[in-house]
């Protein structure tokens, strides 16, 4: 029977082949085109006949049909096919494509997919559709929607029994391939054709769109199909919940839950869990717990996901104790915490820096059979690094490797950052090498942290090596690295290198961002290069970057520091115009700028504006205002600010009190300064060395030397280290009080403690030695000062020149003055005046005049002291004509003569007996608001008495009293002697009484002259009474002046 069947089958195949040959040998029209058309028409029929046999592949291979296969003929074959087995049709489709070496037509794919779906072969149909999409999805091959159109045609070609599920399969394939827009379009096409879309597939598209964050398309699909086509199911609602939660629309998400309940769609555990997770992420933990209760009321049991969401949310908010209670409840309900829950708790404990407990949880986790994940290890590594426990971090990395994990770049980077923060750069670079050995590629963040560590340690040179390594590893530096380098160079004072880095960024494909520009602008402003900063500001705006509050703050700070308040306010107002609110730091900078400029009213106005805009001033802002007012001597206002500060529950710090104490010291109110120092101590606010320096300086200036010495000892007792300023105050104080020996001892102590004396200390010591006449020691200190690199100012030279001039060593003074010019220190009017005075006193009038001319040639203009020195020189020479000429010259030049000038001239005129001119000058002095000194009055009274004009002398005494000048012993002695000489004994006795009423004791010479005068005229009893009266008055005076 089998042989018969085989023979029958063979005969049938042979007949088929002969039939094909007969067809092939039929006579055709002689025109080749007609022949080809006829042949193309016949080939599909032949193929269809052969396909009826299960051995169709052999039959086609045995004929020459396989050489005539074309995509359009295959499509026709598919359309004419009568084969009932669609799988054979699929095999033919695949075989023919290989034979042709070309892709089938779009319509062939579509027809075959529809055919397969009609036979319920959905998996095979999906494969065909995926191949079709890959072959025809590019825009160059097909227009938008052509695939759907082709499938629609195939659907109709297959007849009325065609299964529309082909569209569902197409949508599934699109979703699988990530072509979500095409899937959405297919969904809408299906709807437009009158087919009801499948809810499951609609949900699938919505879920895929949500995962890819294609929210525009998500809402287009949802709004286009719901509620028109069908009502959402629980899966749809859960997806909607997630959509609103992802957009942080918590209220809308809660509305979805309410809508579900209203429409009778019972939320399931997934729905509740989704909302609970969203609420926890948003920090609405109380609502999340309420929802868990509601879930239980609905008969739904909280699962691991529910508890995991709550634990994660609590730990994120650092509420670890509550999180532990939730885990306990979970265990009581028979649920075992998973790796996610344990890791969440570990993360929470790390956040609150409970590192030991975090490790304890890890141990408990392992004991319960749960292996920590790489994420768990990363959390612990981050925690120990934050606490500076870098050795523990290294151990965790090694443990990860032992447990079969490969630490990722983030784990290594965290530990590298820990080493950098601990200033262990060697450890950081060792770990980098280990990281590479384990074939973990360092990220740009890793290199950024290393560069930051090097910059913080000041090792900028080594940064170049890191940048070269990045280049070899094809890791491009980002803007953060560039900003770090710019910051480091600016801090080192190399702002030009910072400029070069920013200028070169564009060429490396890393355009500078706002942070890079802000960093450079800040550095330039701090370096005083504001104009260059403005050029980068313009460049920044030109590149479309918007200046931030930090940008404006840098310019405001730079201009305030330079004292350019007008420019600072331009940027401040521009900042406000741009809608940027200055913070407390910027306001404080502006307030400080006004205070430094002495404009306390504007400072107050800015402070009030700060409050008006809702910016709360901190202690520093109040301190700046207190300091500004104290510097201006407005102590009542400063105390008012301090009171306001306390009323706002702000505690004044050491800087606030130091500013206040400094103000009182400058005002000479040392008692109040000490009172606030005491208040500081009572409030447990420890004064710093600056506070004590201020008090020390105030005590010295008030003449309270002993208390100043005590305060200096207190500094050591408090454990504070005196600064150069401290020692300078003490040295200057001792020098000014004439105790050069103690000043030198302090200087030696200062050196022993490694404190470098400043120029003020040197100048004080030089001055002290000059006053003692020890010019050798003064010059030694001067040379030492120069050798130690101190800039030698004109004050140092002037002190030495003055010392030499006072000793009459004018040649040394001349050499020093020449040395000034050689050292590029220009002599000032003090220098010239000192030299002129020295030469005048030495009688070198010509040299004095030469210097007087030279100073004016150098545009160093003489003042009243200069003229007085020169006038005095001419007076000593007896050249009153030149002296008066110089006086008239100084008046003509609007240089106001002072008391000394008038005194020198009046003395000389009186000495010559030229009382008319002397009185004329005296009256001129009064007319010009210059008080006549006691010495001048004594000169005039003496001259009048010498001339015998006692009456005028007594009138001058009365005028003297009216001017508020009190007569001294010399005044009364001159007048008493003159009265005795002319025999006016009553007048002399009256003067004696006036003298004693003024608290003055007559000298023995004056008393003897008066007694002798009375004895001479026979008034022995008066003489005796005078002796007795004088003795009584002396006792009284001694008692009142112990």
C-alpha positions, 0 to 999 in steps of 0.5 A: 500500500505504501509503495502504491502511495509513493508511486501515485505521489511521484506520478502526480509530481511528474504531471505537475512538472510536465504541466509547468513545462507545457505552459512554459513552451506555449507559443506567445506573441512575438513582442517581448513586453507582451510575453513578459506580461503574460509570463508574470500573469502565469507565474502566480498561478503556477506557484499557487498550484505547486504550493498545494503540495506539501513538497512545494519547495522541492517542486519550485526548486526543480523548476526555473520559477525560482529564478523568476521570483519578484516581490510583486509576483509573491504578493499576487501569489499570496492573493490567489492562494488557495492553501488552507495552511497559513503556516505553509504560506508563511514558510513560502513567504520567508523562503521566497524572500531569501531566494530573491535577496530582496524584501517583500512588498509592504502589502505582502507583509500586511496580507500575510499578517492579516491571514495569520491573525484570521487563523489565530496565529497571533504570535507568528503575525506579530513576528511578520509585523515586526519584520515589516516595521523594521523594513518600512518604518524609516520616513525615507521609505514610507509616509506617515500612516502608510503601514496602518493603511496597508494593513487596512487594505490587507484586512479588506482583501481577506474578506469580511471574515477578517479579524480586526485583532491584527490591529491589536497585534500591530499595537503590541509590536509597536509598544514592544519596539518602543515606537509609542507614537506609531502605536498611538496613531494605530490605536486612533486609526483603528477607532476611525475605521470603526473598530473598538480598541482593546482596553488592555492594549490601550492600558498598555500604551498608556503605561508605556507612555508614562514610563517614557515620560511622554505625557503630552501623548499620554493625555492625547490617548487618554482624552481621545479614548476615555470615556467615549470608547469605554470606561477606565478599569482599575488598571487604567485608574492606577496608571492615571494615579501614577501620571498625576503623582509623577507630575506631583499633582497630589490633589488630582491623584486623590481625586482619581481615587474618589472618582473610582469609588463613585463609579463603582470601580473598586480600587485594589491593593495596587491602586492604594499602594501606588497612591501611598507611594506617591504621598510618601514621595511628596512628604505627605506621610500622615495622609499615607498612613490614613490611606493605609487605614482606609485600605484595611477598612476596605478589606485589603491587606497591606503588603510588603510594597505598602510597608516599603513605601511607608518606611522609605518615606519616613526614612527620607524625612529622617523619621527613623524611629517611626520607620522602625515601628512600621517594620515591627508592625510588618513583622507582627503581621507575618511579613518579612522585610526585603532588601528594599525596606532594610536599605531604606532604613539604613539610608535613613540612619545614614541621613541622621548620622546613626552609622553604628545602628546602620551597620547593626541593621545590615548585620540583622539583614544578613542574619535574616538571610537577605543579602545586601544589594550594591545600593545598600553598600553605596548607602553605607559608604556614603554615610561613613564618608560623610562622617570622615570614616574613610577607612570603614569605607575602604573596608566596605568596598573590599567587602562588596568585592568579596560578596561578588559585587563590582563597586560602581563608579559612584561607590569609588567616587564617594570614597575618593571624595572622603579621602579628599575631604580628609586631605589624604590625596595619596589615598584618593589617588591609590583608590583611583588606581585600584578602581582602574585595575578593577576595570571601573571607569572613573567618571567626570564626577570622579575626576572633578572631585580629585581636581577639587581636592588638589585645588583645596590643597593648593596643588594646582600643578598636579591638576594638569596631570589629572586633566591629561589623564582625562584626555587619555581616558576620553573623559571630557572636563565639564563646566564644574571642573573648569569653574573649580580651576577658575576659583582656585586660580583666582584665590591664588591671585592668578586671575589671568589664568582664570580668564585663560581657562574660561576663554579656552572652554568653548574650544574644548566643546564645553561652553562656560555656564553661569557658574563659570562666569560668576566664579571668574567675575567674583575673582576679578572683582575681589582682585579690584579688576572690575572693568575686566569683570564687566567685559566678561559680564557683557560676554556672558549676556551675549551668550544668552546667559542671565546674570544671577544674584551672585553676579550682581553681588560680586559687582556690588561687593567689588565697588563697595570695597573700592569705595565706589558706592555710586557704581555699587548702587547702579548694580544694586538697582539693576538687580532689583529691576531684573526681579532678583531679590538681594539676600542678606549678604548683599544688603550687608555689603551695601550697608557696610559700604555706606558705613565705610564712606561715612554715610550712616544715614544711607546705611540706615535707609538700606537697613530699613529697605532690607526689612521692608522687602522681607529680608531678615538681617542676621547678627552680621548685618546688625554688627556692620551697622553698629560698627559704622555708627561707632566709627562715626562716633554716633554711640547713642544710635549704635546702642539703639541698634544693639537694643533692637537686635536683642529685641529680635532675639538675636544675640550680639557676638564678639564682633558686635561688642568689639565694634561697640567697645572700639567706638567708646574707646575712640570717643575717650569714654574708656569707662563705658568701654570697660562696662561693655567688656564686663557685659560680654564676660557676664553673657559668656561671650569670650572677648577675642584678641581684637577686643583686647587690642581695642581696649588696650589702645583705649587705655593707653590713649586715656593715660591709664598706663597701669590698667593697660599693663594689667590688661596685657597680662590678662591676655596671657592669663586668658590663653590668648596669643598676642598679635603684632597689633597687640605688641605694637600698641604696647610698644607705642604706649611705652615709647609715648610714656618715655619708657623706651627700655620696656618698649625694647623688652617687649620688642625682644619678647615679640621676636622670641614668640615668632611675631614679626614687628610691623612698621608701626612698632619699628617707627615707635621704637625709632622715635623713642630712640631719637627722643633719647638721642640714641641715633645709632640704635635708631638707625640700626632699627631702621636698617632692620626694618628695611632688611625684613621687607617692610616698606619704608614710609616717609614717616620713618625717614621724618622721625630720623631726620627730626632726631638728627636735626634736634641733635644739630647733626644736619649733615646726617639729616641731609644724607637721609633726605637724599636717601629718601629720594634714592629709595623713591620715597618723596619728602613731604612738607613735614620733611622739608619743615623739619630740615628748614627748622633745623637749618634755621636753628643752626643759623643756616638761613641760606640753606633753609631758603634753598630747601624752601624753594626746592619744596615748592619746585617739587609741588610740596607746599609749605604750611603755617609750621614751615613759614613759622620755622623760617620766620623764627630763623630770621627773628633769631638773626635779628632780621625782622624785616624779612620775618615780617615779609614772610609773614605777609607772604603767608597771609597773602597765600591764604596760609593762616598764621597760628598761635606759634607764628604770632608768638615768635613775631611778638617775642622778637618785636618786644625784644626790639622794643617795637611795641606798636608793631607787637600790639598790632600783631596781637590785635590781628591775631584776635581779629583772625580768631587766633587766641593769644597765648599766655606766653605772648601776653607775658611778652607784651606785659614785660615789654610795657613794664620795661618801658615803664608803662605800668598802666597799659600793662595792667589794662592788658592784664584785664583784657587777658582775663576777659579773653579767658587766659589765666595769669601765671607766676611770671605775669604777677611777678613782672607786674609786682616788680614794676609796681615796686620800682615806681613806688606803687606799693598799694598796687603791688600789694593788691596784685599779690593778693590777686595772685594768691586768690588765683592759687599761686604762691609768690616766689621768694624773689617777688616777696623779697622785692615787695617787703624791701619796698615797704621797709624802704619807705618805713612800713616795717609793720606792713612788711611783717604782716606780709611775711605772716600772711604769706606763711598762712597762705602757703599753709592753705595752699599746701593743704589744698594741693597735697 
